[in-house]
Amino acid sequence: MKTKGNIPGAILIMALLSILLCWLPFIGSLIAGIVGGKKAGSVGNAFVAVLLPGIIFGIILFFLAGSISSMPIIGAIAGAGGFILALAGVGPLLLGAVIGGAVA
């Protein structure tokens, strides 16, 4: 009997492999996504495992930049830019996760 994959394990694997393979611009994220998607067990779980950390990191960055700056509006704009950059790097990781989730 095959057990379903888990999202926290997939998030951890994708994060570690993304850091270790960062020297391979597109291929490293794709490999991390495929391995993490297989760990997630399905395409839906893989999709959540990719987007959840990016969204959480972007929201934290948005609020921290707004609270650290002496002008909250400027900090919020800088944080919004960081949020967009956090989500922009997710493309190859998402593609790999969908492939890995479909194979699993």
N, CA and C of each residue as an Amber inpcrd file, in Angstrom:
protein
   312
   0.8440000  -1.1800000   0.0000000   0.0000000   0.0000000   0.0000000
   0.8860000   1.2380000   0.0000000   0.6440000   2.1090000  -0.9340000
   1.4390000   3.3190000  -1.0500000   0.8340000   4.4210000  -0.1690000
   1.6840000   5.0470000   0.6240000   1.2030000   6.1330000   1.4650000
   1.2850000   7.4410000   0.7020000   0.3990000   8.3540000   1.0440000
   0.4230000   9.6740000   0.4270000   1.6240000  10.4450000   0.9350000
   2.1520000  11.3050000   0.0960000   3.2810000  12.1380000   0.4900000
   2.8490000  13.2080000   1.4690000   3.8280000  13.8950000   2.0060000
   3.4990000  14.9550000   2.9430000   4.0510000  16.2930000   2.4610000
   3.3180000  17.3320000   2.7320000   3.6690000  18.6710000   2.2680000
   4.8760000  19.2350000   3.0190000   4.9620000  19.1310000   4.3580000
   6.1460000  19.6920000   5.0350000   7.4570000  19.0570000   4.5790000
   7.4560000  17.7520000   4.3420000   8.6630000  17.0950000   3.8420000
   9.0330000  17.5790000   2.4540000   8.0230000  17.7830000   1.6120000
   8.2690000  18.2850000   0.2600000   8.8180000  19.7100000   0.3050000
   8.2840000  20.5370000   1.1940000   8.7710000  21.9090000   1.3360000
  10.2340000  21.9030000   1.7580000  10.5690000  21.0550000   2.7200000
  11.9420000  20.9770000   3.2140000  12.9050000  20.5040000   2.1250000
  12.5100000  19.4740000   1.3990000  13.3670000  18.9570000   0.3220000
  13.5550000  19.9990000  -0.7670000  12.4710000  20.6710000  -1.1610000
  12.5820000  21.6840000  -2.2080000  13.4700000  22.8440000  -1.7720000
  13.3400000  23.2500000  -0.5120000  14.1560000  24.3590000  -0.0230000
  15.6390000  23.9760000   0.0120000  15.9330000  22.7940000   0.5520000
  17.3290000  22.3740000   0.6420000  17.9590000  22.1660000  -0.7310000
  17.2330000  21.5070000  -1.6260000  17.7860000  21.2810000  -2.9570000
  17.9080000  22.5790000  -3.7500000  16.9920000  23.5070000  -3.5420000
  17.1050000  24.8030000  -4.2210000  18.3530000  25.5450000  -3.7740000
  18.6500000  25.4620000  -2.5050000  19.8630000  26.1230000  -1.9890000
  21.1090000  25.4080000  -2.5030000  21.1070000  24.0810000  -2.4750000
  22.2800000  23.3300000  -2.9170000  22.5250000  23.4260000  -4.4210000
  21.4550000  23.5650000  -5.1870000  21.5860000  23.5970000  -6.6440000
  21.3980000  25.0020000  -7.2190000  21.6050000  26.0240000  -6.4030000
  21.3940000  27.3900000  -6.8710000  22.3780000  27.7990000  -7.9610000
  23.4720000  27.0960000  -8.1110000  24.4590000  27.4220000  -9.1330000
  24.0180000  26.9790000 -10.5170000  22.9350000  26.2080000 -10.6070000
  22.3310000  25.8280000 -11.8870000  21.0450000  26.6490000 -12.0460000
  21.0730000  27.7520000 -12.7950000  19.9720000  28.7140000 -12.7720000
  18.5660000  28.1410000 -12.9730000  18.2850000  27.4410000 -14.0290000
  16.9360000  26.9290000 -14.2750000  16.8310000  25.4630000 -13.8790000
  17.8550000  24.7180000 -14.2060000  17.8490000  23.2690000 -13.9920000
  17.8200000  22.9190000 -12.5040000  18.5200000  23.6780000 -11.6740000
  18.5550000  23.3950000 -10.2400000  17.1730000  23.4730000  -9.6040000
  16.4230000  24.5300000  -9.9310000  15.0610000  24.6580000  -9.4030000
  14.1470000  23.5850000  -9.9710000  14.3530000  23.2420000 -11.2250000
  13.5370000  22.2000000 -11.8500000  13.7680000  20.8490000 -11.1670000
  15.0230000  20.5200000 -10.9050000  15.3460000  19.2630000 -10.2160000
  14.7630000  19.2500000  -8.8070000  14.9210000  20.3750000  -8.1010000
  14.3600000  20.4670000  -6.7460000  12.8500000  20.3070000  -6.7730000
  12.1960000  20.8690000  -7.7730000  10.7490000  20.7360000  -7.8930000
  10.3150000  19.3120000  -8.1900000  11.0570000  18.6350000  -9.0600000
  10.7000000  17.2500000  -9.3960000  10.8250000  16.3470000  -8.1730000
  11.9330000  16.4740000  -7.4590000  12.1390000  15.6350000  -6.2710000
  11.1070000  15.9690000  -5.1930000  10.8680000  17.2630000  -4.9710000
   9.8680000  17.6660000  -3.9830000   8.4570000  17.2710000  -4.3840000
   8.1590000  17.3430000  -5.6740000   6.8440000  16.9280000  -6.1470000
   6.5970000  15.4440000  -5.9530000   7.6430000  14.6400000  -6.1660000
   7.5100000  13.2000000  -5.8950000   7.2900000  12.9500000  -4.4070000
   7.9560000  13.7390000  -3.5560000   7.7780000  13.5940000  -2.1090000
   6.3700000  14.0290000  -1.6880000   5.8290000  15.0480000  -2.3780000
   4.4920000  15.5320000  -2.0410000   3.4210000  14.4920000  -2.3530000
   3.6230000  13.6990000  -3.3900000   2.7140000  12.5930000  -3.6580000
   1.6440000  12.8490000  -4.6940000   1.2700000  14.0980000  -4.9240000
   0.2620000  14.4120000  -5.9360000   0.5110000  15.8150000  -6.4680000
  -0.1350000  16.1280000  -7.5640000   0.0530000  17.4440000  -8.1740000
  -0.4880000  18.5410000  -7.2600000  -1.6210000  18.3170000  -6.6240000
  -2.2100000  19.3160000  -5.7220000  -1.3160000  19.5960000  -4.5270000
  -0.8110000  18.5450000  -3.9080000   0.0960000  18.7320000  -2.7720000
   1.3860000  19.4160000  -3.2000000   1.8930000  19.0660000  -4.3850000
   3.1200000  19.6870000  -4.8910000   2.9010000  21.1730000  -5.1450000
   1.7370000  21.5150000  -5.6830000   1.4080000  22.9200000  -5.9380000
   1.3890000  23.7150000  -4.6370000   0.7760000  23.1650000  -3.6120000
   0.7280000  23.8260000  -2.2970000   2.1290000  23.9280000  -1.7060000
   2.9250000  22.8780000  -1.8470000   4.2750000  22.8630000  -1.2800000
   5.1760000  23.9020000  -1.9370000   4.9240000  24.2450000  -3.1790000
   5.7310000  25.2650000  -3.8560000   5.2610000  26.6570000  -3.4770000
   3.9690000  26.8990000  -3.5370000   3.4710000  28.2560000  -3.3700000
   3.3710000  28.7110000  -1.9210000   3.1200000  27.8120000  -1.0000000
   2.9470000  28.2000000   0.3920000   4.1750000  28.8910000   0.9830000
   5.3920000  28.3460000   0.8500000   6.5560000  29.0640000   1.4110000
   6.8230000  30.4040000   0.7270000   6.6050000  30.4780000  -0.5850000
   6.8170000  31.7330000  -1.2920000   5.8530000  32.8110000  -0.8310000
   4.6030000  32.4540000  -0.6480000   3.6030000  33.4170000  -0.1980000
   3.8700000  33.8370000   1.2370000   4.1970000  32.8850000   2.1050000
   4.4750000  33.2200000   3.5040000   5.6990000  34.1190000   3.6130000
   6.7760000  33.7820000   2.8710000   7.9790000  34.6000000   2.8970000
   7.6960000  36.0090000   2.3710000   6.9340000  36.1070000   1.2960000
   6.6060000  37.4090000   0.7350000   5.7840000  38.2670000   1.6890000
   4.8200000  37.6640000   2.3660000   3.9920000  38.4140000   3.3190000
   4.8280000  38.8750000   4.5070000   5.6870000  37.9940000   5.0230000
   6.5590000  38.3870000   6.1420000   7.4810000  39.5240000   5.7210000
   8.0540000  39.4290000   4.5380000   8.9250000  40.4810000   4.0280000
   8.1680000  41.7920000   3.8520000   6.9400000  41.7170000   3.3690000
   6.1090000  42.9010000   3.1880000   5.8890000  43.6260000   4.5120000
   5.5170000  42.8850000   5.5540000   5.2380000  43.5160000   6.8370000
   6.5080000  43.9590000   7.5610000   7.5710000  43.1880000   7.4600000
   8.8140000  43.5880000   8.1200000   9.4150000  44.8360000   7.4910000
   9.3850000  44.9350000   6.1800000   9.9210000  46.1260000   5.5250000
   9.0900000  47.3490000   5.8850000   7.8030000  47.1820000   6.0380000
   6.9440000  48.2980000   6.4340000   7.1500000  48.7140000   7.8730000
   7.4990000  47.7900000   8.7340000   7.6670000  48.1310000  10.1470000
   9.0650000  48.6530000  10.4600000  10.0760000  48.2660000   9.6990000
  11.4430000  48.7070000   9.9580000  11.6730000  50.1190000   9.4470000
  11.0620000  50.4630000   8.3370000  11.2760000  51.7680000   7.7200000
  10.6710000  52.8690000   8.5790000  11.3100000  54.0500000   8.5470000
  10.7570000  55.1760000   9.2980000   9.5330000  55.7490000   8.5800000
   9.4080000  55.4420000   7.2840000   8.2280000  55.8470000   6.5230000
   7.5050000  54.5810000   6.0760000   6.4080000  54.2400000   6.7370000
   5.7460000  52.9650000   6.4700000   5.3040000  52.7810000   5.0150000
   4.9430000  53.8530000   4.3320000   4.5020000  53.7160000   2.9420000
   5.6580000  53.2420000   2.0620000   6.8420000  53.8440000   2.2560000
   8.0220000  53.4440000   1.4840000   8.3970000  51.9960000   1.8130000
   8.3380000  51.6400000   3.0820000   8.6310000  50.2680000   3.4840000
   7.6540000  49.2740000   2.8970000   6.3790000  49.6580000   2.8280000
   5.3730000  48.7700000   2.2480000   5.6100000  48.5740000   0.7520000
   6.0300000  49.6270000   0.0670000   6.3260000  49.5060000  -1.3630000
   7.5430000  48.5950000  -1.5720000   8.5740000  48.7760000  -0.7390000
   9.7560000  47.9100000  -0.8270000   9.3950000  46.4630000  -0.4990000
   8.5520000  46.2740000   0.4860000   8.1130000  44.9220000   0.8370000
   7.2890000  44.2820000  -0.2620000   6.4720000  45.0800000  -0.9560000
   5.6900000  44.5540000  -2.0700000   6.6110000  44.1130000  -3.2080000
   7.6800000  44.8810000  -3.4300000   8.6610000  44.4820000  -4.4330000
   9.3400000  43.1770000  -4.0640000   9.6680000  42.9940000  -2.7850000
  10.2480000  41.7390000  -2.3180000   9.2790000  40.5830000  -2.4610000
   7.9980000  40.8430000  -2.2360000   6.9620000  39.8190000  -2.4030000
   6.9100000  39.3380000  -3.8500000   6.9650000  40.2790000  -4.7910000
   6.9450000  39.9270000  -6.2080000   8.2010000  39.1440000  -6.5910000
   9.3580000  39.5700000  -6.0820000  10.5960000  38.8450000  -6.3770000
  10.5750000  37.4350000  -5.7890000   9.9850000  37.2760000  -4.6060000
   9.8920000  35.9460000  -3.9960000   9.0300000  35.0220000  -4.8480000
   7.9690000  35.5460000  -5.4200000   7.0970000  34.7170000  -6.2460000
   7.6260000  34.5370000  -7.6620000   8.4860000  35.4420000  -8.1250000
   9.0080000  35.3430000  -9.4870000   9.9580000  34.1600000  -9.6500000
  10.6570000  33.7860000  -8.6100000  11.6000000  32.6780000  -8.6980000
  10.9660000  31.3120000  -8.5660000   9.6760000  31.2540000  -8.4850000
   8.9770000  30.0010000  -8.2390000   8.6490000  29.2500000  -9.5330000
   8.7840000  29.8770000 -10.6900000   8.3720000  29.2780000 -11.9610000
   8.9510000  27.9030000 -12.2430000  10.2940000  27.7750000 -12.3310000
  10.8570000  26.4520000 -12.6060000  10.5870000  25.4400000 -11.4970000
  10.5340000  25.9130000 -10.2680000  10.2390000  25.0300000  -9.1390000
   8.8180000  24.4850000  -9.2640000   7.8850000  25.3360000  -9.6600000
   6.4970000  24.9140000  -9.8340000   6.3680000  23.9280000 -10.9840000
   7.0520000  24.1950000 -12.0830000   7.0260000  23.2770000 -13.2280000
   7.5500000  21.8990000 -12.8290000   8.6810000  21.8730000 -12.1260000
   9.2340000  20.6080000 -11.6670000   8.3340000  19.9000000 -10.6790000
   7.6860000  20.6600000  -9.7880000   6.8050000  20.0450000  -8.7960000
   5.5900000  19.4100000  -9.4630000   5.0730000  20.0610000 -10.4830000
   3.9280000  19.4840000 -11.2020000   4.3460000  18.1900000 -11.9100000
   5.5290000  18.2040000 -12.5170000   6.0330000  16.9970000 -13.1760000
   6.2480000  15.8810000 -12.1450000   6.9030000  16.2220000 -11.0260000
   7.1570000  15.2240000  -9.9900000   5.8820000  14.7030000  -9.3470000
   4.9060000  15.5930000  -9.1320000   3.6390000  15.1690000  -8.5560000
   2.8470000  14.2740000  -9.4970000   2.9630000  14.5230000 -10.8040000
   2.2660000  13.6880000 -11.7720000   2.8990000  12.3040000 -11.8950000
   4.2110000  12.2350000 -11.7120000   4.9300000  10.9620000 -11.8050000
   4.6890000  10.1030000 -10.5670000   4.5380000  10.7600000  -9.4180000
   4.4140000  10.0120000  -8.1540000   3.1720000   9.1740000  -8.0720000
